[in-house]
Amino acid sequence: MFPLIGLIIGLIIGLLWNIEIPPEFSSYVAVGILAAIDSVVGALTANLKNQYNTRLFVSGFIGNSAIAVLLAALGDQLDLQLSLAAVFAFGNRIFINFSTIRRILLARMSKKNSSIDIDKDKKEAEKS
C-alpha cells in the first residue's frame, strides 16, 4: 500500500512542480522512471500475493534504477542504445506483473461472486 501512496504523492508533486530536464539527461530519467514503475507494479503484485517485503522493494528500486542508468551511460559512451535493454526488460516485467495482478483480482472477484451465489442458494434451500 505504501508504494501506491508514494506513487500518488510523487505524481501530484511532479504535476505541480514544473521541472525542466535537459535533453542530455532524458534517456537517464526515462529509464529511471521505468525502473520506478517496474518496482511499484512489482510491489503491488507482491502485496496481492501477501509476499510484500519493504527491504526487497527498496533494494530492487535502487538496484534496478542504478543498473538502468549505468546501462544508459555506458551506451552513451559507446554510442549504442544500451538503454533499450533496460526498456525491454522493465517493459516486459511490467506487462507480466500486470497480467498477474489481473489474474489475482479476477480470481478474487470470481470467488466473491461464487460465495454470493452459494449464500443465495442456501437461503433459497432454507425457505423451501
N, CA, C and O atoms as CSV, one atom per row, in Angstrom:
chain,resi,resn,atom,element,x,y,z
A,1,MET,N,N,0.824,-1.188,0.000
A,1,MET,CA,C,0.000,0.000,0.000
A,1,MET,C,C,0.873,1.260,0.000
A,1,MET,O,O,0.534,2.257,-0.636
A,2,PHE,N,N,2.008,1.205,0.723
A,2,PHE,CA,C,2.888,2.365,0.783
A,2,PHE,C,C,3.441,2.757,-0.587
A,2,PHE,O,O,3.522,3.949,-0.882
A,3,PRO,N,N,3.830,1.787,-1.444
A,3,PRO,CA,C,4.311,2.188,-2.765
A,3,PRO,C,C,3.252,2.935,-3.576
A,3,PRO,O,O,3.569,3.882,-4.296
A,4,LEU,N,N,2.004,2.508,-3.458
A,4,LEU,CA,C,0.928,3.167,-4.194
A,4,LEU,C,C,0.719,4.589,-3.684
A,4,LEU,O,O,0.529,5.515,-4.472
A,5,ILE,N,N,0.754,4.758,-2.368
A,5,ILE,CA,C,0.621,6.099,-1.782
A,5,ILE,C,C,1.792,6.976,-2.220
A,5,ILE,O,O,1.608,8.142,-2.569
A,6,GLY,N,N,3.005,6.402,-2.200
A,6,GLY,CA,C,4.180,7.147,-2.644
A,6,GLY,C,C,4.087,7.545,-4.104
A,6,GLY,O,O,4.482,8.649,-4.479
A,7,LEU,N,N,3.564,6.645,-4.930
A,7,LEU,CA,C,3.394,6.944,-6.350
A,7,LEU,C,C,2.414,8.090,-6.553
A,7,LEU,O,O,2.664,8.991,-7.353
A,8,ILE,N,N,1.309,8.056,-5.836
A,8,ILE,CA,C,0.298,9.119,-5.961
A,8,ILE,C,C,0.867,10.458,-5.505
A,8,ILE,O,O,0.681,11.475,-6.173
A,9,ILE,N,N,1.562,10.459,-4.363
A,9,ILE,CA,C,2.169,11.702,-3.869
A,9,ILE,C,C,3.209,12.207,-4.864
A,9,ILE,O,O,3.273,13.403,-5.148
A,10,GLY,N,N,4.023,11.290,-5.393
A,10,GLY,CA,C,5.030,11.681,-6.379
A,10,GLY,C,C,4.421,12.256,-7.645
A,10,GLY,O,O,4.943,13.222,-8.200
A,11,LEU,N,N,3.322,11.673,-8.108
A,11,LEU,CA,C,2.647,12.201,-9.296
A,11,LEU,C,C,2.091,13.598,-9.045
A,11,LEU,O,O,2.194,14.481,-9.897
A,12,ILE,N,N,1.504,13.789,-7.872
A,12,ILE,CA,C,0.956,15.113,-7.543
A,12,ILE,C,C,2.070,16.149,-7.492
A,12,ILE,O,O,1.937,17.234,-8.057
A,13,ILE,N,N,3.169,15.818,-6.815
A,13,ILE,CA,C,4.297,16.753,-6.734
A,13,ILE,C,C,4.859,17.016,-8.126
A,13,ILE,O,O,5.162,18.158,-8.470
A,14,GLY,N,N,4.998,15.959,-8.926
A,14,GLY,CA,C,5.532,16.114,-10.275
A,14,GLY,C,C,4.666,16.980,-11.171
A,14,GLY,O,O,5.176,17.716,-12.015
A,15,LEU,N,N,3.354,16.891,-10.987
A,15,LEU,CA,C,2.452,17.706,-11.805
A,15,LEU,C,C,2.431,19.164,-11.352
A,15,LEU,O,O,2.260,20.069,-12.168
A,16,LEU,N,N,2.604,19.385,-10.058
A,16,LEU,CA,C,2.567,20.752,-9.539
A,16,LEU,C,C,3.900,21.477,-9.697
A,16,LEU,O,O,3.932,22.703,-9.803
A,17,TRP,N,N,4.981,20.735,-9.712
A,17,TRP,CA,C,6.313,21.311,-9.813
A,17,TRP,C,C,6.759,21.254,-11.257
A,17,TRP,O,O,6.809,20.171,-11.842
A,18,ASN,N,N,7.081,22.383,-11.842
A,18,ASN,CA,C,7.492,22.425,-13.240
A,18,ASN,C,C,9.016,22.345,-13.317
A,18,ASN,O,O,9.706,23.359,-13.212
A,19,ILE,N,N,9.528,21.134,-13.500
A,19,ILE,CA,C,10.970,20.916,-13.576
A,19,ILE,C,C,11.322,20.576,-15.020
A,19,ILE,O,O,10.730,19.684,-15.628
A,20,GLU,N,N,12.292,21.300,-15.553
A,20,GLU,CA,C,12.748,21.013,-16.910
A,20,GLU,C,C,13.991,20.141,-16.848
A,20,GLU,O,O,14.936,20.434,-16.115
A,21,ILE,N,N,13.979,19.074,-17.622
A,21,ILE,CA,C,15.105,18.150,-17.665
A,21,ILE,C,C,15.858,18.398,-18.968
A,21,ILE,O,O,15.260,18.365,-20.044
A,22,PRO,N,N,17.168,18.646,-18.880
A,22,PRO,CA,C,17.940,18.873,-20.106
A,22,PRO,C,C,17.890,17.646,-21.021
A,22,PRO,O,O,17.858,16.513,-20.540
A,23,PRO,N,N,17.882,17.867,-22.316
A,23,PRO,CA,C,17.790,16.747,-23.265
A,23,PRO,C,C,18.914,15.713,-23.110
A,23,PRO,O,O,18.723,14.541,-23.435
A,24,GLU,N,N,20.080,16.140,-22.616
A,24,GLU,CA,C,21.195,15.202,-22.450
A,24,GLU,C,C,20.880,14.125,-21.418
A,24,GLU,O,O,21.412,13.017,-21.487
A,25,PHE,N,N,20.014,14.454,-20.460
A,25,PHE,CA,C,19.699,13.528,-19.376
A,25,PHE,C,C,18.364,12.815,-19.566
A,25,PHE,O,O,17.947,12.045,-18.700
A,26,SER,N,N,17.700,13.057,-20.669
A,26,SER,CA,C,16.356,12.497,-20.849
A,26,SER,C,C,16.352,10.971,-20.872
A,26,SER,O,O,15.430,10.355,-20.338
A,27,SER,N,N,17.360,10.350,-21.478
A,27,SER,CA,C,17.379,8.883,-21.509
A,27,SER,C,C,17.613,8.312,-20.116
A,27,SER,O,O,17.062,7.264,-19.778
A,28,TYR,N,N,18.425,8.989,-19.300
A,28,TYR,CA,C,18.664,8.529,-17.927
A,28,TYR,C,C,17.391,8.636,-17.091
A,28,TYR,O,O,17.044,7.720,-16.345
A,29,VAL,N,N,16.713,9.749,-17.224
A,29,VAL,CA,C,15.477,9.955,-16.467
A,29,VAL,C,C,14.411,8.961,-16.930
A,29,VAL,O,O,13.660,8.428,-16.113
A,30,ALA,N,N,14.346,8.716,-18.225
A,30,ALA,CA,C,13.334,7.793,-18.759
A,30,ALA,C,C,13.521,6.382,-18.208
A,30,ALA,O,O,12.553,5.761,-17.769
A,31,VAL,N,N,14.749,5.869,-18.225
A,31,VAL,CA,C,14.956,4.513,-17.704
A,31,VAL,C,C,14.796,4.488,-16.186
A,31,VAL,O,O,14.377,3.475,-15.627
A,32,GLY,N,N,15.123,5.586,-15.517
A,32,GLY,CA,C,14.898,5.667,-14.072
A,32,GLY,C,C,13.419,5.617,-13.732
A,32,GLY,O,O,13.016,4.930,-12.793
A,33,ILE,N,N,12.612,6.341,-14.492
A,33,ILE,CA,C,11.157,6.325,-14.277
A,33,ILE,C,C,10.593,4.940,-14.582
A,33,ILE,O,O,9.729,4.444,-13.858
A,34,LEU,N,N,11.077,4.325,-15.643
A,34,LEU,CA,C,10.624,2.974,-15.983
A,34,LEU,C,C,10.993,1.976,-14.881
A,34,LEU,O,O,10.205,1.086,-14.560
A,35,ALA,N,N,12.181,2.123,-14.307
A,35,ALA,CA,C,12.583,1.257,-13.190
A,35,ALA,C,C,11.673,1.482,-11.990
A,35,ALA,O,O,11.313,0.532,-11.295
A,36,ALA,N,N,11.301,2.734,-11.744
A,36,ALA,CA,C,10.400,3.043,-10.625
A,36,ALA,C,C,9.026,2.419,-10.851
A,36,ALA,O,O,8.451,1.831,-9.935
A,37,ILE,N,N,8.504,2.544,-12.054
A,37,ILE,CA,C,7.194,1.958,-12.362
A,37,ILE,C,C,7.254,0.440,-12.216
A,37,ILE,O,O,6.332,-0.173,-11.678
A,38,ASP,N,N,8.339,-0.163,-12.695
A,38,ASP,CA,C,8.504,-1.613,-12.556
A,38,ASP,C,C,8.512,-2.018,-11.086
A,38,ASP,O,O,7.884,-3.009,-10.714
A,39,SER,N,N,9.212,-1.266,-10.253
A,39,SER,CA,C,9.275,-1.594,-8.827
A,39,SER,C,C,7.914,-1.456,-8.161
A,39,SER,O,O,7.537,-2.301,-7.349
A,40,VAL,N,N,7.176,-0.408,-8.492
A,40,VAL,CA,C,5.860,-0.196,-7.883
A,40,VAL,C,C,4.882,-1.285,-8.321
A,40,VAL,O,O,4.132,-1.809,-7.497
A,41,VAL,N,N,4.884,-1.628,-9.598
A,41,VAL,CA,C,3.978,-2.676,-10.081
A,41,VAL,C,C,4.375,-4.028,-9.474
A,41,VAL,O,O,3.510,-4.834,-9.132
A,42,GLY,N,N,5.677,-4.271,-9.344
A,42,GLY,CA,C,6.135,-5.499,-8.698
A,42,GLY,C,C,5.732,-5.556,-7.235
A,42,GLY,O,O,5.353,-6.613,-6.732
A,43,ALA,N,N,5.813,-4.411,-6.546
A,43,ALA,CA,C,5.395,-4.357,-5.141
A,43,ALA,C,C,3.896,-4.591,-5.007
A,43,ALA,O,O,3.451,-5.264,-4.078
A,44,LEU,N,N,3.127,-4.044,-5.921
A,44,LEU,CA,C,1.681,-4.257,-5.893
A,44,LEU,C,C,1.349,-5.735,-6.112
A,44,LEU,O,O,0.466,-6.282,-5.451
A,45,THR,N,N,2.054,-6.370,-7.035
A,45,THR,CA,C,1.859,-7.801,-7.271
A,45,THR,C,C,2.205,-8.606,-6.024
A,45,THR,O,O,1.458,-9.497,-5.621
A,46,ALA,N,N,3.345,-8.282,-5.418
A,46,ALA,CA,C,3.756,-8.993,-4.200
A,46,ALA,C,C,2.758,-8.771,-3.072
A,46,ALA,O,O,2.479,-9.687,-2.299
A,47,ASN,N,N,2.223,-7.565,-2.975
A,47,ASN,CA,C,1.240,-7.262,-1.937
A,47,ASN,C,C,-0.029,-8.089,-2.139
A,47,ASN,O,O,-0.592,-8.603,-1.173
A,48,LEU,N,N,-0.475,-8.219,-3.367
A,48,LEU,CA,C,-1.670,-9.019,-3.643
A,48,LEU,C,C,-1.439,-10.501,-3.352
A,48,LEU,O,O,-2.381,-11.228,-3.035
A,49,LYS,N,N,-0.184,-10.948,-3.459
A,49,LYS,CA,C,0.156,-12.335,-3.147
A,49,LYS,C,C,0.514,-12.509,-1.668
A,49,LYS,O,O,0.875,-13.606,-1.242
A,50,ASN,N,N,0.414,-11.439,-0.892
A,50,ASN,CA,C,0.808,-11.427,0.526
A,50,ASN,C,C,2.275,-11.796,0.704
A,50,ASN,O,O,2.632,-12.509,1.642
A,51,GLN,N,N,3.130,-11.307,-0.202
A,51,GLN,CA,C,4.562,-11.577,-0.147
A,51,GLN,C,C,5.376,-10.285,-0.159
A,51,GLN,O,O,6.573,-10.318,-0.444
A,52,TYR,N,N,4.751,-9.154,0.143
A,52,TYR,CA,C,5.443,-7.866,0.062
A,52,TYR,C,C,6.503,-7.765,1.150
A,52,TYR,O,O,6.275,-8.148,2.297
A,53,ASN,N,N,7.673,-7.241,0.768
A,53,ASN,CA,C,8.782,-7.023,1.688
A,53,ASN,C,C,9.372,-5.651,1.371
A,53,ASN,O,O,9.825,-5.415,0.251
A,54,THR,N,N,9.370,-4.754,2.342
A,54,THR,CA,C,9.840,-3.389,2.110
A,54,THR,C,C,11.310,-3.365,1.717
A,54,THR,O,O,11.692,-2.625,0.810
A,55,ARG,N,N,12.137,-4.159,2.381
A,55,ARG,CA,C,13.572,-4.191,2.048
A,55,ARG,C,C,13.781,-4.639,0.604
A,55,ARG,O,O,14.607,-4.079,-0.117
A,56,LEU,N,N,13.040,-5.632,0.201
A,56,LEU,CA,C,13.144,-6.123,-1.167
A,56,LEU,C,C,12.703,-5.047,-2.160
A,56,LEU,O,O,13.322,-4.873,-3.209
A,57,PHE,N,N,11.629,-4.326,-1.823
A,57,PHE,CA,C,11.144,-3.259,-2.695
A,57,PHE,C,C,12.187,-2.155,-2.841
A,57,PHE,O,O,12.505,-1.743,-3.956
A,58,VAL,N,N,12.719,-1.677,-1.720
A,58,VAL,CA,C,13.677,-0.564,-1.754
A,58,VAL,C,C,14.967,-0.984,-2.451
A,58,VAL,O,O,15.493,-0.239,-3.278
A,59,SER,N,N,15.482,-2.174,-2.124
A,59,SER,CA,C,16.724,-2.618,-2.767
A,59,SER,C,C,16.514,-2.850,-4.264
A,59,SER,O,O,17.399,-2.551,-5.066
A,60,GLY,N,N,15.357,-3.376,-4.640
A,60,GLY,CA,C,15.059,-3.563,-6.059
A,60,GLY,C,C,14.921,-2.242,-6.790
A,60,GLY,O,O,15.392,-2.091,-7.917
A,61,PHE,N,N,14.269,-1.283,-6.139
A,61,PHE,CA,C,14.097,0.039,-6.741
A,61,PHE,C,C,15.451,0.697,-6.984
A,61,PHE,O,O,15.727,1.179,-8.082
A,62,ILE,N,N,16.293,0.715,-5.951
A,62,ILE,CA,C,17.603,1.363,-6.076
A,62,ILE,C,C,18.492,0.594,-7.048
A,62,ILE,O,O,19.138,1.192,-7.909
A,63,GLY,N,N,18.525,-0.736,-6.910
A,63,GLY,CA,C,19.371,-1.543,-7.785
A,63,GLY,C,C,18.956,-1.474,-9.245
A,63,GLY,O,O,19.801,-1.310,-10.125
A,64,ASN,N,N,17.664,-1.597,-9.507
A,64,ASN,CA,C,17.176,-1.526,-10.889
A,64,ASN,C,C,17.442,-0.157,-11.499
A,64,ASN,O,O,17.837,-0.055,-12.660
A,65,SER,N,N,17.224,0.894,-10.715
A,65,SER,CA,C,17.473,2.246,-11.219
A,65,SER,C,C,18.949,2.437,-11.532
A,65,SER,O,O,19.302,3.000,-12.569
A,66,ALA,N,N,19.810,1.969,-10.638
A,66,ALA,CA,C,21.252,2.124,-10.847
A,66,ALA,C,C,21.717,1.365,-12.084
A,66,ALA,O,O,22.471,1.903,-12.895
A,67,ILE,N,N,21.277,0.130,-12.234
A,67,ILE,CA,C,21.688,-0.663,-13.399
A,67,ILE,C,C,21.170,-0.032,-14.689
A,67,ILE,O,O,21.885,0.016,-15.690
A,68,ALA,N,N,19.938,0.446,-14.666
A,68,ALA,CA,C,19.366,1.063,-15.868
A,68,ALA,C,C,20.135,2.320,-16.260
A,68,ALA,O,O,20.437,2.526,-17.435
A,69,VAL,N,N,20.451,3.161,-15.275
A,69,VAL,CA,C,21.186,4.400,-15.569
A,69,VAL,C,C,22.607,4.074,-16.024
A,69,VAL,O,O,23.127,4.721,-16.933
A,70,LEU,N,N,23.238,3.078,-15.402
A,70,LEU,CA,C,24.587,2.687,-15.827
A,70,LEU,C,C,24.580,2.135,-17.251
A,70,LEU,O,O,25.496,2.414,-18.025
A,71,LEU,N,N,23.563,1.359,-17.602
A,71,LEU,CA,C,23.450,0.874,-18.983
A,71,LEU,C,C,23.289,2.032,-19.961
A,71,LEU,O,O,23.903,2.044,-21.029
A,72,ALA,N,N,22.467,2.997,-19.592
A,72,ALA,CA,C,22.266,4.160,-20.465
A,72,ALA,C,C,23.565,4.952,-20.601
A,72,ALA,O,O,23.900,5.408,-21.695
A,73,ALA,N,N,24.298,5.119,-19.495
A,73,ALA,CA,C,25.561,5.865,-19.540
A,73,ALA,C,C,26.602,5.128,-20.374
A,73,ALA,O,O,27.310,5.740,-21.174
A,74,LEU,N,N,26.695,3.819,-20.186
A,74,LEU,CA,C,27.638,3.029,-20.976
A,74,LEU,C,C,27.268,3.087,-22.455
A,74,LEU,O,O,28.142,3.189,-23.316
A,75,GLY,N,N,25.989,3.024,-22.741
A,75,GLY,CA,C,25.533,3.132,-24.124
A,75,GLY,C,C,25.890,4.470,-24.742
A,75,GLY,O,O,26.256,4.535,-25.916
A,76,ASP,N,N,25.786,5.544,-23.958
A,76,ASP,CA,C,26.180,6.865,-24.468
A,76,ASP,C,C,27.678,6.909,-24.761
A,76,ASP,O,O,28.098,7.499,-25.757
A,77,GLN,N,N,28.482,6.292,-23.905
A,77,GLN,CA,C,29.935,6.278,-24.114
A,77,GLN,C,C,30.314,5.464,-25.352
A,77,GLN,O,O,31.239,5.824,-26.080
A,78,LEU,N,N,29.597,4.375,-25.584
A,78,LEU,CA,C,29.894,3.505,-26.725
A,78,LEU,C,C,29.116,3.886,-27.980
A,78,LEU,O,O,29.278,3.273,-29.035
A,79,ASP,N,N,28.277,4.900,-27.852
A,79,ASP,CA,C,27.416,5.347,-28.943
A,79,ASP,C,C,26.482,4.221,-29.413
A,79,ASP,O,O,26.276,4.011,-30.608
A,80,LEU,N,N,25.926,3.505,-28.422
A,80,LEU,CA,C,24.951,2.444,-28.661
A,80,LEU,C,C,23.709,2.731,-27.834
A,80,LEU,O,O,23.768,3.470,-26.851
A,81,GLN,N,N,22.607,2.157,-28.225
A,81,GLN,CA,C,21.356,2.337,-27.483
A,81,GLN,C,C,21.193,1.222,-26.447
A,81,GLN,O,O,20.232,0.456,-26.516
A,82,LEU,N,N,22.120,1.121,-25.490
A,82,LEU,CA,C,22.029,0.083,-24.466
A,82,LEU,C,C,20.861,0.315,-23.519
A,82,LEU,O,O,20.424,-0.609,-22.834
A,83,SER,N,N,20.355,1.532,-23.478
A,83,SER,CA,C,19.194,1.793,-22.621
A,83,SER,C,C,17.973,1.009,-23.107
A,83,SER,O,O,17.037,0.780,-22.342
A,84,LEU,N,N,17.984,0.602,-24.369
A,84,LEU,CA,C,16.875,-0.206,-24.885
A,84,LEU,C,C,16.793,-1.563,-24.189
A,84,LEU,O,O,15.710,-2.138,-24.075
A,85,ALA,N,N,17.932,-2.076,-23.722
A,85,ALA,CA,C,17.910,-3.339,-22.974
A,85,ALA,C,C,17.109,-3.164,-21.691
A,85,ALA,O,O,16.309,-4.027,-21.331
A,86,ALA,N,N,17.325,-2.046,-21.001
A,86,ALA,CA,C,16.574,-1.767,-19.774
A,86,ALA,C,C,15.102,-1.530,-20.089
A,86,ALA,O,O,14.225,-2.004,-19.367
A,87,VAL,N,N,14.834,-0.805,-21.155
A,87,VAL,CA,C,13.446,-0.537,-21.543
A,87,VAL,C,C,12.726,-1.849,-21.840
A,87,VAL,O,O,11.589,-2.044,-21.409
A,88,PHE,N,N,13.373,-2.740,-22.567
A,88,PHE,CA,C,12.756,-4.033,-22.878
A,88,PHE,C,C,12.527,-4.851,-21.607
A,88,PHE,O,O,11.441,-5.394,-21.402
A,89,ALA,N,N,13.550,-4.938,-20.758
A,89,ALA,CA,C,13.440,-5.753,-19.540
A,89,ALA,C,C,12.345,-5.226,-18.618
A,89,ALA,O,O,11.503,-5.992,-18.148
A,90,PHE,N,N,12.355,-3.922,-18.361
A,90,PHE,CA,C,11.353,-3.352,-17.461
A,90,PHE,C,C,9.958,-3.409,-18.075
A,90,PHE,O,O,8.983,-3.709,-17.386
A,91,GLY,N,N,9.867,-3.122,-19.361
A,91,GLY,CA,C,8.566,-3.189,-20.028
A,91,GLY,C,C,7.984,-4.587,-19.972
A,91,GLY,O,O,6.792,-4.758,-19.715
A,92,ASN,N,N,8.814,-5.583,-20.210
A,92,ASN,CA,C,8.371,-6.975,-20.154
A,92,ASN,C,C,7.893,-7.331,-18.748
A,92,ASN,O,O,6.842,-7.952,-18.591
A,93,ARG,N,N,8.652,-6.945,-17.733
A,93,ARG,CA,C,8.263,-7.257,-16.353
A,93,ARG,C,C,6.996,-6.519,-15.942
A,93,ARG,O,O,6.178,-7.059,-15.197
A,94,ILE,N,N,6.828,-5.296,-16.418
A,94,ILE,CA,C,5.610,-4.546,-16.094
A,94,ILE,C,C,4.388,-5.269,-16.661
A,94,ILE,O,O,3.381,-5.420,-15.969
A,95,PHE,N,N,4.472,-5.713,-17.911
A,95,PHE,CA,C,3.337,-6.415,-18.516
A,95,PHE,C,C,3.082,-7.761,-17.839
A,95,PHE,O,O,1.928,-8.148,-17.654
A,96,ILE,N,N,4.136,-8.472,-17.469
A,96,ILE,CA,C,3.957,-9.750,-16.769
A,96,ILE,C,C,3.300,-9.517,-15.413
A,96,ILE,O,O,2.363,-10.226,-15.044
A,97,ASN,N,N,3.792,-8.521,-14.668
A,97,ASN,CA,C,3.195,-8.224,-13.360
A,97,ASN,C,C,1.752,-7.752,-13.504
A,97,ASN,O,O,0.901,-8.097,-12.685
A,98,PHE,N,N,1.475,-6.967,-14.537
A,98,PHE,CA,C,0.101,-6.516,-14.749
A,98,PHE,C,C,-0.825,-7.699,-15.016
A,98,PHE,O,O,-1.942,-7.744,-14.500
A,99,SER,N,N,-0.364,-8.653,-15.818
A,99,SER,CA,C,-1.214,-9.820,-16.086
A,99,SER,C,C,-1.414,-10.646,-14.819
A,99,SER,O,O,-2.484,-11.220,-14.618
A,100,THR,N,N,-0.396,-10.710,-13.964
A,100,THR,CA,C,-0.543,-11.417,-12.691
A,100,THR,C,C,-1.549,-10.711,-11.797
A,100,THR,O,O,-2.393,-11.357,-11.177
A,101,ILE,N,N,-1.464,-9.385,-11.728
A,101,ILE,CA,C,-2.419,-8.598,-10.935
A,101,ILE,C,C,-3.834,-8.835,-11.448
A,101,ILE,O,O,-4.763,-9.038,-10.667
A,102,ARG,N,N,-3.986,-8.807,-12.751
A,102,ARG,CA,C,-5.307,-9.014,-13.356
A,102,ARG,C,C,-5.862,-10.386,-12.996
A,102,ARG,O,O,-7.033,-10.507,-12.638
A,103,ARG,N,N,-5.033,-11.416,-13.088
A,103,ARG,CA,C,-5.483,-12.776,-12.758
A,103,ARG,C,C,-5.873,-12.899,-11.287
A,103,ARG,O,O,-6.881,-13.527,-10.960
A,104,ILE,N,N,-5.077,-12.302,-10.403
A,104,ILE,CA,C,-5.382,-12.368,-8.970
A,104,ILE,C,C,-6.706,-11.673,-8.682
A,104,ILE,O,O,-7.554,-12.213,-7.971
A,105,LEU,N,N,-6.885,-10.472,-9.236
A,105,LEU,CA,C,-8.121,-9.728,-8.979
A,105,LEU,C,C,-9.337,-10.436,-9.570
A,105,LEU,O,O,-10.397,-10.470,-8.945
A,106,LEU,N,N,-9.195,-10.999,-10.766
A,106,LEU,CA,C,-10.312,-11.737,-11.364
A,106,LEU,C,C,-10.642,-12.990,-10.557
A,106,LEU,O,O,-11.813,-13.338,-10.402
A,107,ALA,N,N,-9.620,-13.666,-10.046
A,107,ALA,CA,C,-9.870,-14.853,-9.219
A,107,ALA,C,C,-10.587,-14.464,-7.933
A,107,ALA,O,O,-11.496,-15.164,-7.487
A,108,ARG,N,N,-10.180,-13.354,-7.340
A,108,ARG,CA,C,-10.845,-12.893,-6.115
A,108,ARG,C,C,-12.288,-12.498,-6.388
A,108,ARG,O,O,-13.178,-12.793,-5.589
A,109,MET,N,N,-12.522,-11.831,-7.518
A,109,MET,CA,C,-13.894,-11.449,-7.866
A,109,MET,C,C,-14.732,-12.691,-8.137
A,109,MET,O,O,-15.905,-12.742,-7.768
A,110,SER,N,N,-14.146,-13.676,-8.771
A,110,SER,CA,C,-14.860,-14.915,-9.065
A,110,SER,C,C,-15.227,-15.644,-7.776
A,110,SER,O,O,-16.342,-16.151,-7.648
A,111,LYS,N,N,-14.299,-15.701,-6.821
A,111,LYS,CA,C,-14.587,-16.340,-5.535
A,111,LYS,C,C,-15.671,-15.590,-4.786
A,111,LYS,O,O,-16.549,-16.200,-4.175
A,112,LYS,N,N,-15.608,-14.250,-4.834
A,112,LYS,CA,C,-16.611,-13.439,-4.144
A,112,LYS,C,C,-17.988,-13.678,-4.757
A,112,LYS,O,O,-18.969,-13.847,-4.034
A,113,ASN,N,N,-18.064,-13.692,-6.083
A,113,ASN,CA,C,-19.347,-13.918,-6.756
A,113,ASN,C,C,-19.868,-15.325,-6.500
A,113,ASN,O,O,-21.071,-15.514,-6.321
A,114,SER,N,N,-18.980,-16.315,-6.481
A,114,SER,CA,C,-19.447,-17.682,-6.241
A,114,SER,C,C,-19.911,-17.847,-4.805
A,114,SER,O,O,-20.850,-18.601,-4.551
A,115,SER,N,N,-19.276,-17.159,-3.851
A,115,SER,CA,C,-19.740,-17.253,-2.463
A,115,SER,C,C,-21.082,-16.563,-2.305
A,115,SER,O,O,-21.899,-16.994,-1.491
A,116,ILE,N,N,-21.331,-15.508,-3.058
A,116,ILE,CA,C,-22.638,-14.844,-3.026
A,116,ILE,C,C,-23.697,-15.786,-3.576
A,116,ILE,O,O,-24.791,-15.886,-3.021
A,117,ASP,N,N,-23.374,-16.486,-4.680
A,117,ASP,CA,C,-24.317,-17.440,-5.265
A,117,ASP,C,C,-24.592,-18.591,-4.301
A,117,ASP,O,O,-25.733,-19.038,-4.189
A,118,ILE,N,N,-23.568,-19.074,-3.605
A,118,ILE,CA,C,-23.747,-20.170,-2.650
A,118,ILE,C,C,-24.638,-19.719,-1.501
A,118,ILE,O,O,-25.530,-20.456,-1.080
A,119,ASP,N,N,-24.398,-18.495,-0.985
A,119,ASP,CA,C,-25.236,-17.974,0.095
A,119,ASP,C,C,-26.682,-17.838,-0.358
A,119,ASP,O,O,-27.606,-18.135,0.399
A,120,LYS,N,N,-26.875,-17.388,-1.593
A,120,LYS,CA,C,-28.224,-17.230,-2.128
A,120,LYS,C,C,-28.905,-18.592,-2.249
A,120,LYS,O,O,-30.087,-18.726,-1.930
A,121,ASP,N,N,-28.160,-19.609,-2.711
A,121,ASP,CA,C,-28.710,-20.962,-2.828
A,121,ASP,C,C,-29.075,-21.531,-1.461
A,121,ASP,O,O,-30.099,-22.201,-1.320
A,122,LYS,N,N,-28.239,-21.269,-0.448
A,122,LYS,CA,C,-28.532,-21.758,0.906
A,122,LYS,C,C,-29.806,-21.129,1.445
A,122,LYS,O,O,-30.630,-21.814,2.051
A,123,LYS,N,N,-29.973,-19.830,1.229
A,123,LYS,CA,C,-31.173,-19.139,1.713
A,123,LYS,C,C,-32.423,-19.673,1.020
A,123,LYS,O,O,-33.462,-19.851,1.655
A,124,GLU,N,N,-32.321,-19.928,-0.283
A,124,GLU,CA,C,-33.462,-20.468,-1.020
A,124,GLU,C,C,-33.785,-21.885,-0.552
A,124,GLU,O,O,-34.954,-22.262,-0.478
A,125,ALA,N,N,-32.750,-22.674,-0.234
A,125,ALA,CA,C,-32.972,-24.042,0.244
A,125,ALA,C,C,-33.628,-24.034,1.621
A,125,ALA,O,O,-34.460,-24.891,1.917
A,126,GLU,N,N,-33.258,-23.072,2.463
A,126,GLU,CA,C,-33.847,-22.978,3.799
A,126,GLU,C,C,-35.317,-22.576,3.723
A,126,GLU,O,O,-36.114,-22.993,4.563
A,127,LYS,N,N,-35.680,-21.782,2.741
A,127,LYS,CA,C,-37.067,-21.338,2.587
A,127,LYS,C,C,-37.968,-22.490,2.149
A,127,LYS,O,O,-39.140,-22.537,2.523
A,128,SER,N,N,-37.425,-23.428,1.351
A,128,SER,CA,C,-38.271,-24.495,0.833
A,128,SER,C,C,-38.454,-25.600,1.785
A,128,SER,O,O,-39.147,-26.570,1.479
